[in-house]
Amino acid sequence: MSGWIKWEKSLETDPRVLRMAKELKRICNASPFHPVTLVCGGLLRMWSYADTHIRQDDTLDLGSTEVDELVGIEGFCALLPEDWFREIDEKTVELPGFLEHNGVEAKKKALTQKRVENHRKRSSVTAALPDQTRPDLDQTKKETTASATPARQHVPRETVDPEWWLDFKLAYPERSGDPGWRKAQKAANARMAEGHSAREFIDGAKRYAAFCEATGKVGTEFVKQASTFLGPDKHFLLPWKPPDISPAVSLSPGEIVTRAYEAKANGGRVVAEQTGSNGGGVEEPLRRVWPAISA
């Protein structure tokens, strides 16, 4: 997973944390740290470890004693509420709902929300002051014109990407050159107006990525621009079934030479291997040595 985890600043006043701190103060009265600080620090250590090592079923390959040693607080696990921590057995514990809040999809949504908030803050900044370096005569002319015709109010355009757009870009195969993302968004809006959905775009991108991977086009200019993929021809609806590639027949150098002499004795005709394929895997290495054999 990524190098960060979500941390709500209101957690230190959460009733569950306060109850743990109260009990921890009774147990560790001699600690120089505030009990809430100890609880929050222990939770941060445990969740940071889980972000790297947790399994898909929200379990860790650790026992309660080992978690206590990890956070450095004896009896820490015994104070955790059941909706945060469950002991499965002496070598396995569960952190219920951890991936729901700190998984890949949860972090994508958190980043998208933060990006939207930053954009709204930037849009609220007042417009720049008018130019004050012009001559008085010109300025007077501007004021006269402005009094006759009211100035048009500038309205900032909304440029925030929709939440599904990041998933589409991640699914789409890498292309050499300009992928055409800006035009692709306009094309996507046009297709949605026709009744198509973002899920169709994403699923189509995944099929096309598998096709490009199978045909060796990923990272080249032969990958379609995203604007073309989402264009009026609707390439995102195509099945994009990868071609069947028959396995090549492998020959040793000695076998290649032997087959070449057999071909020469056969009047120059290369005999293909009967493997159910077109024999291309055998014929290609024979063609490389044929000029030397037939000379």
Buried (B, 14 or more C-beta within 10 A) or exposed (E): BEEEBEEEEEBBEBEBBBEBBEBBBEBBEEEEEEBBEBBBBBBBBBBBBBBEEBEEEBBBEBBBEBBBEBBEBEEBBEBBBEEBBBBEEEEBBBBBEBBEBBBEEBBBEBEBEEEBEEBEEEEEEEEEEEEEEEEEEEBEEEEEEEEEEEEEEEEEEEEBBBEBBBBBBEBBBEBEEEBBBEBBBEBBEEBBEEEBEBEBBBBBBBBBBBBBEBEEBBEBEEBBBBBBBBBEEBBBBEEBEEEEEEEEBEBEEEBBBEBBEEBBEEEEEBEBBEEEBEBEBBBBBBEEBBEEBEE
